[in-house]
Amino acid sequence: MRLHCEVEVVHRRLPALGLRNRGKGVRAVLSLCRATPAGLPPISNFLLCFPLVKQLKENVEQFFTKFVDEGKATVRLKEPPVDLCLSKANSNSLKGFLSAVRLAHRGCNVDTPLSVLTPVKTAEFEKYRTKMVITSKKDYPLSKNFPYSLEHLQTSHCGLVRVDMRMLCLKNLRKLDLSHNHIKKLPATIGDLIHLQELDLKDNHLESFSVALCQSTLQKSLRSLDLSKNKIKALPVQFCQLQQLTDLKIDNNELIRFPCKIGQLTNLRFLSAARNKLPFLPSEFKSLSLEHVDLFGNTFEQPKVLPVIKLQAPLTLLESSARTVLNNRIPYDSRIIPFHLCQDLDTAKTCSCGRFCLNSFIQETRTMNLHSVAHTVVLVDNMGSTEASIIFYFCSLDCYVNFSDVLK
Ligand SMILES: [Zn+2]
């Protein structure tokens, strides 16, 4: 009988010697076996392998099973004086295993098939690996599949030109690091990795981050995204639907604008977009609440003295219908209206009054001190400035008059 889990062997005498345990389990296979030497009565000679515990009968001091449903339990042995802390096990297998150990402890016969005393094969153990780090081309598995249990996979410096489809079958993945490769395009199926929390795509050849990815299950899971050192010019407006994002790195790209609805990323805490080509920030940038921001080395334009006035009087039919749709939050998509209209609506400007405008507005650029949105601010240029240009839109002359001073 075997149990795949993480095991930490805690020696109870260590603290008395002033020593401490590592506090970390290792992936292991526990086996419950019956010793074969003749002469011993059959029910007294159960062995627990890893570490080799020769005798189980009346050798268990206590079972701790409060968290058995979470795949965790501790078996306190009398001799040797250790606690076997088991974790990350399948809860049903763990229950079965513990009841077999309990029976062995009581000296009863165990009905379940027991293991033979042979070492576990590497291949069998490999199946249950949770972390794999590959940092060179020569170590990249070409003929073998990745273990399905992987939660953390790193394949850096492997010269990958596309995402390996075999990675997209690893449904337990939480962290995927594909940095330092030559990937040009991301498949939308990355969005099928429902547990993916961290995605590192630093130093690749990406030119975009697709709308399909922004609208995938990554919306619920993705917390950290590193797109640094790519060739991205803009992120789609739908990017702001990745609402669990806390960390975004997009340094060293060719970014000419942030998505206009960036204020929707309410969980964002760390934003770094150094060395891009941002001429100004969208007005929604003001509603972010960051811990750290780095916008060093962008080409922020100096604010213009006079506002740009593009007001229509009267409003065109397109403008007034677009405003109605947006202000009343009427749902739309490309099955109902032409795709280009959807794009227009997606990128509509938000006035400081909270309402929307499309082509009829007053536009004004100002400077904003980044300390108003973040605790720590990396200087914007070598002159020691922490100010960046920000662009504001006003849907009417009234709004311009009312809000213009408030925003100063
Ligand atoms: Zn307005």
Boltz pocket constraint, residues with backbone or C-beta under 6 A from the ligand:
constraints:
  - pocket:
      binder: B
      contacts: [[A, 351], [A, 352], [A, 353], [A, 354], [A, 355], [A, 394], [A, 395], [A, 396], [A, 399]]
      max_distance: 6.0
